Amino acid sequence: MTERVIAVVSAGLRDPSSTRLLADRLGEATVQALAARGIAATTRLVDLRTVAADMTTALLTSVQSPALAEAQRTVTHADGLVAVSPIYSGSYNGLFKTFFDLVEEDALEDMPVLLGATAGTARHSLAIEHALRPLFAYLGAVTTPTGVFAATDDFGHSSAVRADDDVAPLADRVARGGAELARLVATSERRPPADPLALTESFEDLLRGE
């Protein structure tokens, strides 16, 4: 069976960033959960910081750079998607929204998606439900029941529960989200969108005029 590909989108603005760290953990958890099902998988990172200028150019000119086109193809042709954004002013950041604004219409139809978000405090924890989930519902994706939010205090926390609000530790939430995405990927019948630039005939047939 062909190895499954999990695209991991990180909209973190810094290097290193907690957003990238969470995205990596969610991707790894998904691969591990798929392995437990006997399905080989790998992750492919799309770090939006690296194509930020390219996205601005695409918005203003409708011309995509090779790097941005490859990033979009990585996402739209994956078997599953992990999408993580930092939360600013109660919602995803501009990099995150711009990237998905530039994705072709219907390109994420039926895509299994695990949503994640990071912020300085837990008061932003509902942003996944009121901001990210509606965006991917509009795009036609299939999101996991669990969205994984991580505040600054979550990283490195090792106790059974967080003392302040009895929320399960980050490692448990990451494992649960990864397992849910793995289940969706394992049962998905989604097919990648057709590549409009792909040749439908071989070079030999074209040369023969067939």
C-alpha positions in Angstrom: 0.0 0.0 0.0 1.2 3.5 -0.8 2.6 5.4 2.1 0.2 8.0 3.4 1.2 11.7 3.5 0.2 14.0 6.3 0.7 17.7 5.5 1.6 19.8 8.5 0.9 23.5 8.2 2.4 25.9 10.7 1.6 29.6 10.8 4.1 30.5 13.5 5.9 33.8 13.0 9.1 33.0 14.9 11.8 30.3 14.7 11.5 28.5 17.0 7.9 28.8 17.9 5.3 27.1 20.0 3.1 26.8 17.0 5.7 24.9 15.0 6.3 22.7 18.1 2.6 21.8 18.4 2.3 21.2 14.7 5.2 18.8 14.7 3.8 17.0 17.7 0.4 16.6 16.1 2.0 15.3 12.9 4.1 12.8 14.8 1.2 11.6 16.8 -0.8 11.0 13.7 2.0 9.0 12.0 2.3 6.9 15.2 -1.4 6.3 15.3 -1.5 5.2 11.7 1.5 2.9 12.3 -0.5 1.3 15.1 -3.1 0.5 12.4 -0.5 -1.0 10.1 -0.4 2.0 7.8 2.9 3.6 6.9 2.9 7.4 6.8 5.2 10.4 6.7 4.8 14.1 7.4 5.5 17.0 5.1 5.9 20.4 6.7 4.6 23.6 5.2 6.1 26.5 7.2 4.1 29.6 6.1 6.8 31.9 7.3 8.9 30.8 4.4 6.3 31.8 1.7 4.9 34.9 3.4 6.3 37.4 0.8 5.2 35.0 -2.0 1.6 35.0 -0.6 1.5 38.8 -0.7 2.7 38.8 -4.3 0.1 36.2 -5.2 -2.7 38.3 -3.6 -1.6 41.5 -5.5 -0.7 40.0 -8.9 -2.4 36.5 -9.0 1.1 35.1 -9.8 2.3 32.3 -7.6 5.9 31.5 -7.0 7.2 27.9 -7.5 7.7 27.7 -3.7 4.1 28.7 -2.9 2.7 26.5 -5.6 4.6 23.6 -4.2 3.4 24.4 -0.6 -0.2 24.4 -1.8 0.3 21.2 -3.8 1.7 19.5 -0.7 -1.5 20.4 1.2 -4.1 19.7 -1.4 -2.5 16.3 -2.4 -2.0 15.0 1.1 -4.0 12.2 2.6 -4.5 14.3 5.8 -3.8 17.7 7.2 -2.6 19.1 10.5 -3.3 22.9 10.5 -2.0 25.0 13.4 -2.1 28.8 13.9 -1.2 31.2 16.7 -4.2 33.1 18.0 -4.2 36.9 17.7 -7.2 39.0 18.7 -9.3 35.9 19.2 -8.7 34.3 15.7 -6.1 32.7 13.4 -3.3 35.0 12.1 -3.0 36.6 8.7 -0.5 34.1 7.3 -2.9 31.2 8.0 -5.9 32.9 6.5 -4.0 34.2 3.4 -2.7 30.7 2.6 -6.1 29.1 2.7 -7.6 32.0 0.8 -5.2 31.2 -2.0 -6.0 27.5 -2.1 -8.1 26.6 -5.2 -11.9 26.2 -4.6 -12.9 22.7 -3.6 -9.3 21.6 -3.3 -9.8 20.6 0.3 -13.1 18.9 -0.2 -13.4 15.9 2.2 -9.8 16.4 3.4 -9.3 14.9 6.9 -8.0 17.8 9.1 -6.8 18.1 12.7 -6.9 21.7 14.0 -4.5 23.2 16.4 -3.9 26.6 18.0 -1.5 28.3 20.4 -1.7 31.4 22.5 -0.1 32.9 25.6 -3.1 32.2 27.8 -5.9 29.7 28.0 -8.5 32.4 27.5 -8.1 31.9 23.7 -8.9 28.2 23.9 -12.2 28.4 22.2 -10.7 30.0 19.1 -10.5 26.6 17.4 -14.3 26.2 17.7 -15.4 29.7 16.7 -12.7 30.6 14.1 -10.7 27.7 12.7 -13.5 25.1 12.5 -15.9 27.3 10.6 -13.2 28.1 8.1 -12.5 24.5 7.3 -16.2 23.7 7.2 -16.6 26.3 4.5 -13.7 24.7 2.6 -15.5 21.3 2.7 -12.9 19.6 4.9 -13.7 16.9 7.5 -12.3 18.0 10.9 -11.6 15.8 13.8 -13.9 16.1 16.9 -10.9 17.1 19.0 -9.0 20.4 18.3 -5.8 20.8 20.2 -5.1 24.1 21.9 -1.9 24.9 23.8 -1.2 27.8 26.0 2.4 28.8 27.0 2.0 27.0 30.3 1.0 23.7 28.6 4.5 23.1 27.2 6.6 21.1 29.6 3.7 20.4 31.9 4.0 16.8 33.2 1.3 16.3 35.9 -1.8 14.2 35.3 -4.0 17.3 35.0 -3.5 21.0 35.0 -4.1 22.3 38.5 -5.9 25.4 37.3 -8.7 24.0 35.3 -8.5 20.2 35.3 -7.7 20.1 31.6 -5.8 16.9 30.5 -2.1 17.5 29.8 -1.0 18.5 26.4 0.6 15.1 25.6 -2.8 13.4 26.1 -4.6 15.9 23.9 -2.0 15.6 21.2 -2.3 11.8 21.3 -6.1 11.9 21.1 -6.1 14.4 18.2 -3.6 12.3 16.3 -5.6 9.1 16.8 -8.7 10.8 15.5 -7.0 12.1 12.4 -5.5 8.7 11.8 -8.9 7.1 12.0 -10.2 9.6 9.4 -7.2 9.1 7.1 -7.5 5.3 7.4 -11.2 5.3 6.3 -11.1 8.2 3.8 -12.0 7.7 0.2 -10.8 11.1 -0.8 -8.9 11.5 -4.1 -6.4 14.4 -4.7 -7.7 17.1 -7.1 -6.6 16.8 -10.7 -3.5 18.7 -11.6 -4.5 21.2 -14.4 -0.9 21.2 -15.6 -0.5 17.5 -15.8 -0.2 15.8 -19.2 -3.0 13.5 -20.0 -1.0 12.0 -22.8 2.6 10.7 -23.0 5.3 12.7 -24.9 5.5 9.8 -27.4 1.8 10.0 -28.2 2.0 13.7 -28.6 5.0 13.4 -31.0 3.1 10.8 -33.0 0.0 13.1 -33.1 -2.2 10.4 -31.5 
